[in-house]
Amino acid sequence: MSDKSLSDIQREVDDYISQFKEGYFSPLALMARMTEEVGELAREVNHYYGEKPKKSDEAENTVEMELGDILFILSCFANSLQIDLTEAHNKVMHKFNTRDANRWTKKNEEL
């Protein structure tokens, strides 16, 4: 398996979606899909780490697959709005590194 950047992932998703006449769903539909996928992730986390084990007849799924579904929908959402996820990530990390710079105890400060 090769490493892929966020740009690579967005491009791969765009190549996939671009082969269909329907193209990307509307932002509202993508938000609904994202919400659905996050709910499915919550269900898997609850099954694996919570107090609600799966029923014997429930389909096997994993946290990994649900996170993959969310990444796909997130890429669709970003692509449909011409948002570069790498740039968005960089802006968010800058925010956390400045606004929250002293919020938590850093590991090297515990010594």
C-alpha positions as a Markdown table, in Angstrom:
| # | Residue | x | y | z |
|---|---|---|---|---|
| 1 | Met | 0.0 | 0.0 | 0.0 |
| 2 | Ser | 1.4 | 3.4 | -0.9 |
| 3 | Asp | 1.1 | 6.5 | 1.1 |
| 4 | Lys | -1.4 | 9.0 | -0.3 |
| 5 | Ser | -1.6 | 12.7 | 0.5 |
| 6 | Leu | -5.0 | 14.4 | 1.0 |
| 7 | Ser | -4.6 | 15.9 | -2.5 |
| 8 | Asp | -4.1 | 12.4 | -3.9 |
| 9 | Ile | -7.2 | 11.2 | -2.1 |
| 10 | Gln | -9.3 | 14.2 | -3.3 |
| 11 | Arg | -8.0 | 13.6 | -6.9 |
| 12 | Glu | -8.8 | 9.9 | -6.7 |
| 13 | Val | -12.4 | 10.6 | -5.4 |
| 14 | Asp | -12.8 | 13.3 | -8.1 |
| 15 | Asp | -11.7 | 10.8 | -10.8 |
| 16 | Tyr | -14.2 | 8.3 | -9.5 |
| 17 | Ile | -17.2 | 10.7 | -9.2 |
| 18 | Ser | -16.3 | 12.4 | -12.6 |
| 19 | Gln | -17.1 | 9.3 | -14.5 |
| 20 | Phe | -20.8 | 9.6 | -13.6 |
| 21 | Lys | -23.3 | 12.0 | -15.2 |
| 22 | Glu | -24.8 | 12.8 | -11.8 |
| 23 | Gly | -21.6 | 14.1 | -10.4 |
| 24 | Tyr | -21.4 | 15.3 | -6.8 |
| 25 | Phe | -24.5 | 15.5 | -4.6 |
| 26 | Ser | -25.6 | 18.9 | -3.4 |
| 27 | Pro | -24.0 | 20.2 | -0.2 |
| 28 | Leu | -27.2 | 19.5 | 1.7 |
| 29 | Ala | -27.3 | 15.9 | 0.5 |
| 30 | Leu | -23.6 | 15.5 | 1.3 |
| 31 | Met | -24.2 | 16.8 | 4.8 |
| 32 | Ala | -27.0 | 14.3 | 5.3 |
| 33 | Arg | -24.7 | 11.5 | 4.0 |
| 34 | Met | -21.9 | 12.7 | 6.3 |
| 35 | Thr | -24.3 | 12.6 | 9.3 |
| 36 | Glu | -25.4 | 9.1 | 8.3 |
| 37 | Glu | -21.8 | 7.9 | 8.1 |
| 38 | Val | -20.9 | 9.5 | 11.4 |
| 39 | Gly | -23.9 | 7.7 | 13.0 |
| 40 | Glu | -22.6 | 4.4 | 11.5 |
| 41 | Leu | -19.2 | 5.1 | 13.0 |
| 42 | Ala | -20.8 | 5.8 | 16.4 |
| 43 | Arg | -22.6 | 2.5 | 16.2 |
| 44 | Glu | -19.4 | 0.6 | 15.5 |
| 45 | Val | -17.5 | 2.3 | 18.3 |
| 46 | Asn | -20.3 | 1.5 | 20.6 |
| 47 | His | -20.2 | -2.2 | 19.6 |
| 48 | Tyr | -16.4 | -2.5 | 20.0 |
| 49 | Tyr | -15.8 | -0.2 | 22.9 |
| 50 | Gly | -19.2 | 0.4 | 24.5 |
| 51 | Glu | -21.7 | -1.6 | 26.4 |
| 52 | Lys | -23.8 | -2.6 | 23.3 |
| 53 | Pro | -22.4 | -5.7 | 21.7 |
| 54 | Lys | -23.5 | -6.6 | 18.2 |
| 55 | Lys | -26.4 | -9.0 | 17.7 |
| 56 | Ser | -25.4 | -12.3 | 16.1 |
| 57 | Asp | -27.4 | -11.4 | 12.9 |
| 58 | Glu | -25.8 | -8.0 | 12.4 |
| 59 | Ala | -23.5 | -7.4 | 9.5 |
| 60 | Glu | -19.8 | -7.4 | 10.2 |
| 61 | Asn | -18.3 | -3.9 | 9.9 |
| 62 | Thr | -15.4 | -2.1 | 11.4 |
| 63 | Val | -14.4 | 1.3 | 12.7 |
| 64 | Glu | -11.8 | 1.4 | 9.9 |
| 65 | Met | -14.4 | 1.0 | 7.2 |
| 66 | Glu | -16.6 | 3.6 | 8.7 |
| 67 | Leu | -13.7 | 6.0 | 8.9 |
| 68 | Gly | -13.0 | 5.2 | 5.3 |
| 69 | Asp | -16.6 | 6.0 | 4.4 |
| 70 | Ile | -16.4 | 9.3 | 6.2 |
| 71 | Leu | -13.1 | 10.2 | 4.4 |
| 72 | Phe | -14.7 | 9.5 | 1.1 |
| 73 | Ile | -17.8 | 11.6 | 1.8 |
| 74 | Leu | -15.5 | 14.4 | 3.3 |
| 75 | Ser | -13.5 | 14.3 | 0.1 |
| 76 | Cys | -16.7 | 14.5 | -2.0 |
| 77 | Phe | -17.9 | 17.4 | 0.1 |
| 78 | Ala | -14.6 | 19.3 | -0.2 |
| 79 | Asn | -14.3 | 18.7 | -3.9 |
| 80 | Ser | -17.9 | 19.8 | -4.6 |
| 81 | Leu | -17.1 | 23.1 | -2.9 |
| 82 | Gln | -13.6 | 23.4 | -4.4 |
| 83 | Ile | -12.0 | 23.2 | -0.9 |
| 84 | Asp | -8.4 | 21.9 | -0.7 |
| 85 | Leu | -8.4 | 19.6 | 2.4 |
| 86 | Thr | -4.6 | 20.0 | 2.9 |
| 87 | Glu | -5.0 | 23.8 | 3.1 |
| 88 | Ala | -8.0 | 23.4 | 5.4 |
| 89 | His | -6.0 | 21.1 | 7.6 |
| 90 | Asn | -3.1 | 23.5 | 7.7 |
| 91 | Lys | -5.4 | 26.4 | 8.8 |
| 92 | Val | -6.9 | 24.3 | 11.5 |
| 93 | Met | -3.5 | 23.1 | 12.8 |
| 94 | His | -2.4 | 26.7 | 12.9 |
| 95 | Lys | -5.5 | 27.6 | 15.0 |
| 96 | Phe | -4.9 | 24.7 | 17.4 |
| 97 | Asn | -1.1 | 25.5 | 17.7 |
| 98 | Thr | -1.8 | 29.2 | 18.6 |
| 99 | Arg | -5.2 | 29.3 | 20.4 |
| 100 | Asp | -4.6 | 26.0 | 22.3 |
| 101 | Ala | -0.9 | 26.2 | 22.6 |
| 102 | Asn | -1.0 | 26.1 | 26.4 |
| 103 | Arg | -4.3 | 24.3 | 27.0 |
| 104 | Trp | -2.8 | 20.9 | 27.8 |
| 105 | Thr | 0.3 | 19.7 | 29.6 |
| 106 | Lys | 2.9 | 18.7 | 27.1 |
| 107 | Lys | 4.7 | 15.4 | 27.7 |
| 108 | Asn | 8.1 | 16.9 | 27.8 |
| 109 | Glu | 6.9 | 19.3 | 30.6 |
| 110 | Glu | 6.0 | 16.4 | 33.0 |
| 111 | Leu | 9.7 | 15.6 | 33.6 |
